Amino acid sequence: MHELPQQLVNGLLLGSMYGLIAIGYTMVYGIVQLINFAHGEIFMVGGFGALTVWLWLPGGTSMWLALPLMLIGAVVVSTLIAVGAERFAYRPLRGAPRLAPLITAIGLSLALQQAVWAWYPNAKSSRTFPEMPGDSIHLGSITIQPGDIFLLITAPICMFALGWFVMKTRVGRGMQATAQDPDTAKLMGVNTDRVIVVAFAIGAAFAGIAAVAYGFRYGEVQFRMGFLWGLKAFTAAVLGGIGNIYGAMIGGLVLGIAEAMATAYMNDIPGMSQLGGQSWADVWAFVLLIVVLLVRPQGLLGERVADRA
């Protein structure tokens, strides 16, 4: 159990990344009631956007100079894809049966994955992502790798900024109004089309930031990474109460900690030695989701879904 603090930190870092991606699912669902299954691929293309910026920079460029440019590259690519999808794939289906945009989202997800596989240079296998410079941070028995420091700083900043934006700005209040009743919001002068585009853009920007964090943490990006990470981020959004932006982050943290604990300690439980280790981490994450939904179908913060914050 002396590794418990380290495992908790590992879980919080993993969960922060899930939470950043889950924001995109929950914002879009909260406003247009759409489960955007292409969001995992929007996360993936953000990673390739950041990598492209890095490859364009002259050799020997300092990472501290490159990092803001890589972030901009990831956010711009993810946002453009997401806004384009909203405009040309989802908006024409507004008012159609819910199955139609859902199937469109799945098709878009596969199309983005295959487009990167086919046209991005050498993307048929994993592409090496640059490393974050610096030394590990040691706090007692806890070690934080340089690649995780970026996530440690950006995740809370993003959440505070989003909370402020939604609560304090005119567009944010328009998003709350549209989520509660889009017809009434339109009658009150809210430009609901613009609000929906902003929701897609914010979710995609967070996914782009998460993709950079993923690259630093795992040292690579690949065209398949959006599927599983998107699925687990969607799980985090449901776990926290889909439609609730705070629930998405809390759901991500709970999922990350549960996954880290299961990976580290499941082997130590008598009779469970075959069900532990990294290979079972994904299974236990989804088992947790099933248990929570059986006990509390609306998710951990589900009582605020009706408010659609």
Order of alpha helices (4+ residues) and beta strands (2+ residues): alpha-alpha-alpha-alpha-beta-beta-beta-alpha-alpha-alpha-alpha-beta-alpha-alpha-alpha
